[in-house]
Amino acid sequence: MALAHPILFCLPRLSPKQIMVPAKLESQPPSLRSTCRFLGAVSSTTTQFSISHHPKDERPSVNYQPSIWSYDFLQSLNNDRADIIYKERAAKLEEELRCGMNDENADPLNLLQLIDDIQRLGLEHRFEMDINRALAKFVSGVATENTIGLHAVALRFRLLRQYGYDISQDVFKGFMDGKGNFKECLCEDVKAMLSLYEASLLRFEGEDVMDEALVFTRMHLKGISEEEKDLTQQVTRALDLPLHRKLLRLETRRYIEDYGERDNAKLNLLELAKVDFNMVQSTLQEDLKEMSRWWMDMGMASKLNFARDRLTECFFWTVGVVSQPQFRHLASFVTTIDDIYDVHGTLDELESFTDAVQRWDLGAVENLPDYMELCFLALYNSINEMAYETLRDQGQNILPYLRKAWADLCKAFLKEANWAHSKHIPTFQEYLENAWLPVSGHLCLVHTYFLQRANITIEALHSLEHYHDVIRWPSIIFRLCNDLGTAKDELERGKSVNAIICYMNETGCSEAMARQHISDLIEDYWQKLNKCYVDGSPFSKHYIETLNKSIKRIYKIMKIYLNVLFLFL
């Protein structure tokens, strides 16, 4: 299933007994109404809207297209509960594969390739402990035989860094000549070059070998011959969006098809991938039905008709992050509040709403108009309920941290509204210091930490309160990607600034140069994050992995939102 075609909401079930995957779906992609701001903005080229101004109260409005995922449609989804039907079969297949992974006599290269296949087939959640146990052997040097070729070395390097092991770039020096360049003869092995390219995307700042690897592989892979038909599509997709920056759950169906065509495919692994795919899809469909009922009962979509009704899109952002419904509810709140600040509220109203969120006091609703009162009370009750459940179950009062995250979001929204109202263009640095907050990455990552029910430590709480780099840097990536993709759209909606405008205004450069500068900054922050994951943080490894999934999800959507309907449940 090529990226040019839509990833449909209701994909056909994959038959576990039929080893060949059903034929590819062929249809034209409908208009994408995705959000390119983290849980917020709208694609400029695919979402049709008009802006009107009302002189009486100077209140702009945006006539967004209605949601294509209606309540009745979501409730009508036919779910055969594959998550229940295939449970026993999946457990049996899983145990068969686990025995092979833990075989002390397993060939090291075959083991690495099995781990890679498990990841790409969407089965990592079933084998997390087994994968970590297997990779530990490569760190200790126990499993090194048959891993001396470029493909093997690059695959081992990538997997170890993905799982937080600090493997040195020096492992590639044996493939370089005396001048510090990679040997030209390596270009003959496309598979090895592709592996080296994927490994180079996990480089740290200042790693000259990995920088050279990226330049070397990218240059030669772009010139790959059409005769290499088995790898041409893989190379094209990798150059467009590297594996490390993909959300693998979105790639699962395609990889199931690709894997099924391999001569050496493990049939039990392929069957488990299909069974698991159906089970996950079934569970998510039920979760979405439940969330749509909650949203309907809440009444905000009907009462606040100026805001986008993007329940299903918001649900998508949360898939694979945490399973608790409270987190998925928060995504819808962010979109609604974003529209209050962006397109509907007057400055006086926005200041009152920001004050109410900062005070977190029911008495503050007296100063709010009716539509804001409804939104504030819904938010107030939901956040307090989440804090109560955490206090009850873990004995930790998290309300101050949740309140601060929401207050910081609203203050940043208000600053953007003031800039738009006064037509002020800040410096690039001033803009960036505020702009990473409105994308709401910090908000979602703070809530994610508490909803994972992990042991809450004082050090982690301090890092959450002050927004540790593992929270700040992804948010900056989100913002910069958003500005590259939706700059024109947001200016049409009345926003006066974005990263491109600020940089052009400050430096006098062209738009093309500004875009290149921002793209370079995004790469710099990716390298910082790669190092941060390996160096460690006050947060658990599980939380870091969850955070990494969130980043990949956003980056993936930034890359494909112009031509793909991205819901894949």
N, C-alpha and C positions, 0 to 999 in steps of 0.2 A: 504494500500500500504506500504509494509515493506521497511525499509531503504536499504535492500540488493538489491533492484531493483532500476532502474534509475528513477529519476524524470524527465520526458520527457519534451522537449521544447514545444511540442504541445499536451497538455493533452486534452482529450475529454471534451466537455462541460458537465456540470452537469445540469440535467433536474430539474427545480424548481418544476414541477408537480409530478415528480417521487420521492417519499420520500426516497426510498432506493437508495443509490448511486450505479452507475454502477460497474460491477465486477472489481476487482483489475487488473491492468495491469501486465502482466507477460512477461518479456523479459530480456535478458542478458544485463548488463550495458556495454556500449561502453567505450573505454579508456577515462579517464578523463583528459582533458587538462586544468585543473583549475589552478589558480594562488594562491599560498599559501602565498607569500609575498603580502601585501596589494596592490592590483593592479599590482603585479610584478612577483613573482617567479613562478617556474614551478615544478610540482610534480615529484619527482625522479623516482617513480616506474611506472608511467603511461604515461609520456611524453617521447617519443623516440627522441633522437637527437644525433648527433655526433659532435665532436669538431675537427676542422682542423686548422693547423697553416701554415702561408705563410711566408717563410723565407725572401722573398723580402722586405716586409714592417713590418714584425713581428706582423701582425694583425690576431688574432684568429677569428674564425667564428663558429657559432653554427647553425647546420642545423635543425631548428625546423620543426616539422610536420606542414603542412598547416592547416588552420582553418577548422574545420568540418562544420562551419556555413558560407557557402559561401554567397556572395551577392545575387546571383540568388535565392538561397533557401530562404533567409529571405524575399526577395521581393515577393516570390510566396506564402507566408503564406495566407491561406484562412481565412479571418476575417469577421464574420457575424455581427460585431459591436453590440455585446451584451451590451456594455456600453450605447448605445442609446435605444435599444429595451426594456430593462428591467428597465429603469430609473424610470418610474412612479410606477411600481409594487414594486420596492425597497423602494421608498419613503413611500408608503402605509404601507408596512410591518414594516418599521422603526418606523413609528408613533405609530403603535399598541404596539410595544415592549417598546417604550419610556413611554407610559402611565403606563405600569406595573412597570417600574423601578422607576417612581416618585410617586408611590402609597404609601401614608404615613402609610398605614396599612400592608405593605408587611412584610412577615416574614424575619427577619434579615439574618438567615442562607441561606434561599432561594435566597435572594438578593445577598449575597456574591457568591453563586454558579452561579447565572445568570451572574454576572460580569466576573467570571472566564471563563464561557462558551463563552461569547462574545469575550473575548480576544483570546481564542484558536481557535475560528471560523473565526478569521480575521476581526471582525467587530468593533474593538475598535475605528477606525477612525470615525465611525458614531455616537458614543456615548460618546465621550471624556468628554463633560460637564456634562452629566448625571452620568457618573461613578464618577467623582470628587465630584459631589454634594452628591451622595449616600455614598461615603467613608467618607466624612466630618461628617456624622452622627455618624459613628463609632468612630471617633476621639473625638467628643464632648461627647460621652457616651449616645447619644439619642437612638442608636440602639445597644443594648447589649444582649437583651433577646435571648435565644436559641443559644448562641454562647459560651457556657461554656465547651463543649466537646473538646477533643484534635484536632479533625479534624477542627472544627469551629474556634478554637483559632489559629491554625496554618494557616488556609486559610486567616483569617482576618489579621494576622501578615504579611504574604507574600504580600497580595494585598496592604496593607498600605505602606509597605516599597518600593514596586515597584513604587508607586505613590508619593514617596518623603516624607512620614510622618514618624516621628521619634518615632516609637512605641518601648517600652522597652522590653528587653528579659525577664524581670521579669514575664511576663504573663505566662511563662512556668514553673515557680517554683512550682506551685501547682501539677504538674505531676511528681515531683521528690521526692525521699525519703530523710531521714535525713542525708545521706552520700553524697548528691549532685549528685546522679545517677538517671536516669529516671527509673520509676517503670517498672519491667519486665512484668507486666500484660498488659501493653500498646501494647506489641508485638502481641496480639491476634487480634487487629484491624489493618489490613493491610492498609486500606484506610487512617486511621489517621496517621499511620507511614509514609506513602508516603507523606502526607501533611506536616508533621513535617520535613521530609528530604528536601522537596522543600523549606520550610521556612528557614532552616538552611543555605542554600546557599546565603542568603542575610545578613549574619552575618557581624559584624564589627570586626576590630582588638581588641583583648582583651576581647571579649564576651565569657566568659567561659561556660555559659549555652548553647549558640548556638554551640560552639565547641563540647561540649558533645552530643548535639542533633545530630550533623552530624555523629560522630563516632557511636553512639547508633543505629541510623536508618540505616546507611549504612551496619553495621554488620548484623543486623537482616533481612534487606530486601534482602541481598544476599542469605539468606537461605530460601526464601519464597517457600512454597510448590507448586508443579505443580497443586494441587487441586484447588488453587486459580486462576483458568484459566481466570476469568474476569479481574484480575489485574496483572497477570504475565507479560504480554507484556508491560503494562504501567510501571511496576517496572523496567523491563529490560532496557527500553528506558530511563527512568529517571536516572538510575545509569550510563548509558553510556553518557548521556548529559542532565543535569538538565534543567527544564523548564525555569529558570531564564536566562540561557545561550543559549537558542534556539532562532532562528529567527522565530517568530510565523507564519509569512506568509508562510514559508516553511512547517510548520506543518499543515496548514489549511486543505488541502485535506484529510489527514489521519484522522484528528479530525472530519471532516464532516462525514466520514464513521463511526467512533466510536460513535459519537453522535447520528447518525441515528438509531443505534442498541439499544439505551437505551429505556427502557420502559416509562420513564418519559420525553422523549424529547418533547420540545415545537415545534410544527410543523411550526409555523410561523417563529421561530428563525432558524430552519433548512432550510426552504425555502429561507429566506433572505441570509443565508450563501452561498447557492448555487448560487443564483442570483448575489451576490456581487463577488463571485469567478469568475464567467464568465465575469462580467463587468471589473474587474481589469485585467484579462488576456487579454481581448480585447484591453483595453487601452494600456497595455504594448507592445503588439504586434505591434500596430500602431507606438508607440514611437520608437521601435527597428527598424522598417522599415525606419523611418525618419533618425535615427542616422546612419544607414548603408549607406544611400544615401549621408549624409554629409561626412562620412569617405571615400567613393569612390571618391567624388568630391575633397577632400583634397589631395588625391594622395599619401599619405605617405606610405601606405601599399605596393604599387607597386614600389615606388622610393627607399624606405629604406627596401630592401628585406632581410636584415640580421636580422631585428627585428621581434618579434612575431606579428602576425596578430590576436589579441585576442579581437576584438571589442565586440562580444557577451558576453564573460566572463566579460569584463570591464563594460558592461551595467548592468550585474547582480549585481555587487557590489553597484551600485547606486540606485537600486530599493528600494523604500520605504524611501529613505533618503531625497532627494529633487527632484522635478519634472522638474526643469528647464533643458533644453538640454545642457546648458553650462557646468554643473557639469558632465554630462555623457561624454562630449567631453574630459574633463580634464583627466579622467581615462585612455583614450587611449594614451594621451600624456605621462603620467607617465610610462606606459609600454614601449613605444618607447624609451624614454630618459634613462630608466633603462638599456635597451639593448645596448644603445650607450656606457654607462659607463662599463657595465659588459663584453661585448663580442666583441665590434667592434672598439671603439676609441683607439688611441694611447694616451700615457700620455700627450704628447704635445697638441694634439687635445682636450683632456678632460680639460686641464687647460685653453685653449682658450675659450672653450664653457662655462665653469664655470665663467670665467671673463665676457663673453658677457651677461650672465644672471644676474650677479651682477650689471653690469653697466646699463643694460636695455637700450642699445643704439644701434640704427640701424647701426651706424658706425662700431660697433664691428664685424659685419658679414664679413667685409673685411679680417679678420684673420681666418675665418672658412673655412673648406673644403665644397664642394658643399652639401654633405648629411647633414651636421650640419647646414648649412645656411638655407636649406629648413625647418628643424625642428624648428630652432630658430624663423624664421619669422612666422611660423604657430602658435607657442606658443605666441609670442609677440602680434600678431594681436588678438588672442582669449582672452588673459588676458586684453589687453587694451579695447577691446569691452565690456567685462564684467564690468570693472571699469567705463567706460563711461556711461553705462546704469544705474549703481547705482548712479553715480553723478547726472545724469539727473532726476532720479525718487525719490531719497532720499536726494540729496544735500550733500552727503558725499563722499570724495575722498578716496577710499579704495585701490588705486593702490600701495601705499607704503607697505601696509600689504601683498598684494598678491605677490609683488616683493620679499619681504623678505622671504616669505614662499618658493618660488621657488629657491631663492638663497641658502637658508639653505639646501634644498634638494640636490641641485647640489654640494654644498661644502661637504656634507656628502658622497655622491656618490664618489666624488674625493678622499676623505680620504680612503674609502674602496679600490679604485683602486690603490692608492699608497701602501697600505698594501699588496695587492695581488702582485703588481709588485716587491716589495722588500722582499716578503715572511716574513713580520713582523707579529708577534703574540703579540698583545697588552695585557695588563692586563684585567681581566674580567670587572673591573669598567670602564677602559678607553674605552673598546669596547662598553659597554652599553651606555655610555654617547654620543656616536656617532650613535650607531646602531638603536636607536628608530626613527631617522629622515629618513633614506632611505626607511623605510616601507611606507612612505608618509602619515601616519595617520594625522600628523599635517597639512599637505597641504590640504587634503580633508576636515578636520574639520574646518579649517579657511575659505575655500571657501563655505562650507555648511552654516556657520553663515551668510555670506553676501547674499547668494542666497535665504535665507528664508524670505527676505524682512521684517525682524523684525526691531523694533526701535533700532538703533545703539547708544550705550552709550559709553562715554569716558572710563569708568571703564572696559567695555567689550573689547574695542579696546586695552587697556593696557594689559589686560590678554591674548589676542590673540597674541600680539607682543612678550610677554615673555613666551608664552606657559604655560598657567595655568595647574594645575595638571589634570583637567578633559580632557585635550588634551594630556598631556605627558604620563600619566599612561596607557591609552588605547594603545598608540603607543608602549609602552614597552611590553604590553601583546601581541600585534601583532607580534613584533620582536621575542620574546621568543618562542611563538607558532610556528612561521615560522622556527626557527632554530631547534626545535624538529622534525619538519616534513620534512625539505628539506636540512638538513646538508650535506648528502652525495652528493646530486645533485649539490649543489652550489660549493662544493669542486671540483667536476668533471668539472665544468664550469670555473675553474681557481681561485675561491675565496680562499684566504688563511686562513680565520678565520670565525668562528661563535661562538655563546655563549658556545657551548659544548667544542670546541677545546680550547678556551681561559681559561675556568674554569679548564679543565684537565691539561693544560700546567702550570697554576699558582699553583694548589694545588697538582698535582701528583695523583689525584684520577682516578678511572676507569670511563669508559664512562657511565656505568649504574648509578654510583653515581652522575655524572655530570648531567645526565638527570633528576634524582630525585630532585636534588637541583634546577634546573630550573623549574621543575613542581611545587615545593613548592613556588618559587618566584612568579609564575603566580597566585597561590592561594592568596598570600599576597597582590598582586596588585588588585585582584578582591575585597578583603575586603576593601582596601583603597577607591576603586571606590564606593562601596556600601555606605560608610560613606560620601563620597564627595557629592553624589546625595542628601542625606538627609540634610546635613549641609548647602547646598546652594552654589551659585557661582554668579559671575557677569552676567552670561548668563540667558536667559529666560528659563522657565521650558520646553517650547516646544523644544528649542535647545538641552537641556539636554536629553530629551526623544529621539530626533533624533540621538544624539551621542550614546545613549545606544543601539539603533537599529543597528548602524554601528558596535559597538563592538560585539553584538550578531551575526551579519552576519559573521564577520571574524572568531569568535570562532567556530561557527557552521561549517564553511567550513574546518577549521583546523581539526575538528573531523571526518568529513565524506569524505574528498576529495579523499581518497584512493580507495573507492569502489562505489561512487555515482556520476552520472552525474547530477550536481546540479542545472542546469537552470530550473526554475519553474515559468513560466510566465502565 
